């Protein structure tokens, strides 16, 4: 009870001190809802908890400052268009995905924040894989297409596996110069495992979960033996698997 009272009092003082810094129309969470908001913060229902229960919160945008981390929720297409299209040059960026980039070591372009490093990476990719260089890969595409056509005609019921093999084989051939000769190819299986790991575990849809370290980056400095740091032990295992995809083909 003492801890609860102290947390509520400190939150009330913090919100009152910051109230004047908010623009008119910006909603602040009520102090009595602090505990409920923290508990449901990482669930798929948040921020619907506020929107559905109180008409005060039925606005296009909600701003929260949770332990020093700024969070903005867009509740309508109009608000998203205004912020990300009309004012896109000012506000557009990618969220800091600490779990996938820093802890798991997977840092390709789609997960980087805008900056000099991303621009340099995109420039190098444009030089190697841009439209001007596509004709040079035509013989590689044709070779894989012939194999795909034969497998589709011979075993039409396994079309999903054939297309999956074709996609992976093209990537391995263009990027690493590796030719896939069977469905049991080790590098093809490695790429498939890494993609499934990345899609289903490391970067799941927000409806499944949100990594706390992505919201509070300071958590990455907590020792692995500390309670509630299972995400760091997972990241260590996943990092080894994802980095194998980088190093093994080379």
C-alpha positions in Angstrom: 0.0 0.0 0.0 2.8 2.4 0.8 4.5 1.7 -2.5 1.2 2.2 -4.3 0.5 5.5 -2.5 4.0 6.7 -3.2 3.8 5.9 -6.9 0.5 7.6 -7.3 1.7 10.7 -5.5 4.8 10.9 -7.6 2.9 10.4 -10.8 0.4 13.2 -9.7 3.3 15.6 -9.1 4.9 14.7 -12.4 1.8 15.1 -14.4 0.9 18.4 -12.7 4.4 19.7 -13.4 4.2 18.8 -17.1 0.6 19.9 -17.6 1.5 23.4 -18.8 3.8 22.0 -21.5 1.0 20.2 -23.4 -0.8 21.9 -26.2 -4.6 22.5 -25.9 -6.6 19.4 -26.6 -3.9 17.0 -25.5 -5.2 14.4 -23.0 -3.4 13.3 -19.9 -4.1 10.0 -18.3 -5.8 10.2 -14.9 -3.5 9.4 -12.0 -5.9 6.8 -10.7 -5.6 5.0 -14.0 -1.8 4.8 -13.8 -1.5 1.3 -12.5 -4.1 0.0 -15.0 -2.4 1.7 -17.9 1.0 0.3 -17.0 -0.4 -3.2 -16.7 -2.2 -3.1 -20.1 0.5 -1.0 -21.9 2.0 -4.1 -23.5 -1.3 -5.7 -24.5 -3.1 -5.5 -27.8 -6.1 -3.8 -26.2 -4.1 -0.7 -25.3 -4.9 2.2 -25.8 -8.5 1.0 -26.5 -8.8 0.7 -22.7 -9.1 4.5 -22.5 -10.9 5.2 -25.8 -13.8 2.8 -25.2 -14.3 3.6 -21.5 -14.1 7.4 -21.5 -15.4 9.8 -24.2 -12.7 12.3 -23.2 -10.2 10.1 -24.9 -12.0 9.8 -28.2 -9.5 11.9 -30.2 -7.3 11.2 -33.2 -4.0 11.2 -31.2 -2.9 10.3 -27.7 0.5 11.2 -26.3 2.0 9.4 -23.3 5.2 9.8 -21.5 5.9 6.5 -19.8 9.0 6.6 -17.5 10.7 9.1 -19.9 9.7 7.3 -23.1 7.5 9.3 -25.5 4.7 7.2 -27.0 2.2 8.5 -29.6 -0.9 6.5 -30.6 -2.8 7.4 -33.8 -6.5 6.4 -33.6 -7.8 7.4 -37.0 -6.7 7.4 -40.6 -7.1 11.2 -40.7 -4.6 11.7 -37.8 -2.1 9.3 -39.4 -2.4 11.1 -42.8 -1.9 14.5 -41.1 1.1 13.4 -39.1 2.9 11.0 -41.5 1.9 12.4 -44.9 1.2 16.1 -44.7 4.0 16.6 -42.1 5.9 13.5 -43.1 9.3 15.3 -43.7 9.2 16.4 -40.1 7.9 13.4 -38.2 8.6 10.3 -40.4 10.9 7.8 -38.8 11.1 4.2 -37.7 10.7 3.1 -34.1 13.8 2.1 -32.3 13.6 -1.7 -32.4 16.3 -2.4 -29.8 15.4 -6.1 -29.5 15.9 -7.0 -33.2 18.8 -4.6 -34.0 21.0 -4.2 -31.0 20.3 -7.4 -29.0 19.7 -9.8 -31.9 22.2 -8.2 -34.2 19.9 -8.0 -37.2 20.3 -4.5 -38.8 19.2 -4.4 -42.4 17.6 -1.3 -43.9 13.9 -2.0 -42.9 14.8 -1.9 -39.2 17.1 1.1 -39.2 16.1 4.6 -38.2 16.6 7.3 -40.7 20.1 8.7 -40.8 23.5 8.7 -42.5 24.0 4.9 -42.0 20.7 4.0 -43.6 21.4 6.4 -46.6 24.8 4.8 -47.1 23.3 1.3 -47.0 20.5 2.2 -49.4 23.0 3.8 -51.8 25.1 0.6 -51.8 22.1 -1.6 -52.4 21.0 0.7 -55.3 24.4 0.3 -56.9 24.3 -3.5 -56.7 20.6 -4.3 -57.0 19.1 -1.3 -58.6 17.0 -1.3 -61.8 20.0 -0.6 -64.0 21.6 -3.9 -62.9 18.5 -6.1 -63.2 19.4 -7.2 -66.8 22.7 -8.7 -65.6 20.7 -11.1 -63.4 18.4 -12.2 -66.2 20.3 -15.5 -66.9 20.1 -16.4 -63.2 16.3 -15.8 -63.1 15.8 -17.8 -66.3 17.7 -20.8 -64.9 15.6 -20.8 -61.7 12.4 -20.2 -63.6 13.0 -23.3 -65.8 13.4 -25.4 -62.6 10.3 -23.9 -61.1 8.2 -24.6 -64.2 9.3 -28.2 -64.3 8.5 -28.8 -60.6 5.1 -27.1 -60.9 4.1 -29.3 -63.9 5.4 -32.5 -62.3 4.1 -31.9 -58.7 1.4 -29.3 -58.9 0.0 -30.0 -55.5 3.3 -28.8 -53.9 3.2 -25.4 -55.5 3.7 -23.5 -52.2 6.9 -25.4 -51.5 8.1 -24.9 -55.1 7.5 -21.1 -54.9 9.2 -20.9 -51.5 12.2 -22.8 -52.9 12.3 -20.5 -56.0 12.3 -17.3 -53.9 15.0 -18.6 -51.6 17.1 -19.9 -54.5 17.0 -16.6 -56.3 18.2 -14.7 -53.2 21.0 -17.2 -52.5 22.1 -17.2 -56.2 22.1 -13.4 -56.6 23.6 -12.5 -53.3 26.0 -15.4 -52.5 26.4 -17.1 -55.8 25.1 -20.3 -54.3 23.0 -22.7 -56.5 20.2 -24.6 -54.8 20.1 -28.2 -56.1 17.5 -29.8 -53.9 14.7 -29.1 -51.4 17.1 -30.2 -48.6 19.7 -27.6 -49.3 21.3 -26.5 -46.0 21.5 -22.8 -46.8 17.9 -22.8 -48.1 16.8 -24.5 -44.8 18.9 -22.0 -42.8 17.3 -19.0 -44.6 13.8 -20.4 -44.0 14.5 -21.0 -40.3 15.9 -17.5 -39.9 12.9 -15.9 -41.7 10.4 -17.8 -39.5 12.4 -16.8 -36.4 12.5 -13.2 -37.4 8.8 -13.0 -38.4 7.2 -15.1 -35.6 9.5 -14.5 -32.6 11.9 -11.5 -32.9 9.6 -9.1 -34.6 6.0 -10.4 -34.0 3.0 -8.4 -34.9 2.0 -5.8 -32.2 -1.2 -7.8 -31.5 1.0 -10.6 -30.2 3.4 -8.7 -28.0 5.6 -5.6 -27.6 9.1 -6.0 -26.3 9.6 -3.9 -23.2 13.2 -3.1 -24.3 11.8 -1.4 -27.4 9.8 1.0 -25.3 12.4 1.4 -22.5 15.8 1.0 -24.2 17.6 1.3 -20.9 16.5 -2.3 -20.1 19.2 -3.5 -22.5 21.8 -2.7 -19.8 20.3 -4.9 -17.2 22.5 -8.0 -16.5 21.3 -11.4 -17.9 21.0 -12.9 -14.4 18.6 -10.2 -13.2 14.9 -11.3 -12.7 12.5 -10.7 -15.6 15.3 -10.6 -18.2 14.3 -13.7 -20.1 14.2 -11.5 -23.3 18.0 -11.0 -23.0 18.6 -14.7 -22.9 16.3 -15.2 -25.8 18.1 -12.5 -27.7 21.5 -14.2 -27.1 20.2 -17.5 -28.7 18.4 -15.7 -31.6 21.4 -13.6 -32.3 23.6 -16.7 -32.9 21.0 -18.1 -35.3 20.5 -14.9 -37.2 24.2 -14.1 -37.5 24.8 -17.6 -38.9 22.7 -16.6 -41.9 25.2 -13.7 -42.5 28.4 -15.7 -42.0 27.8 -19.2 -43.1 27.2 -18.6 -46.9 30.4 -16.5 -47.1 
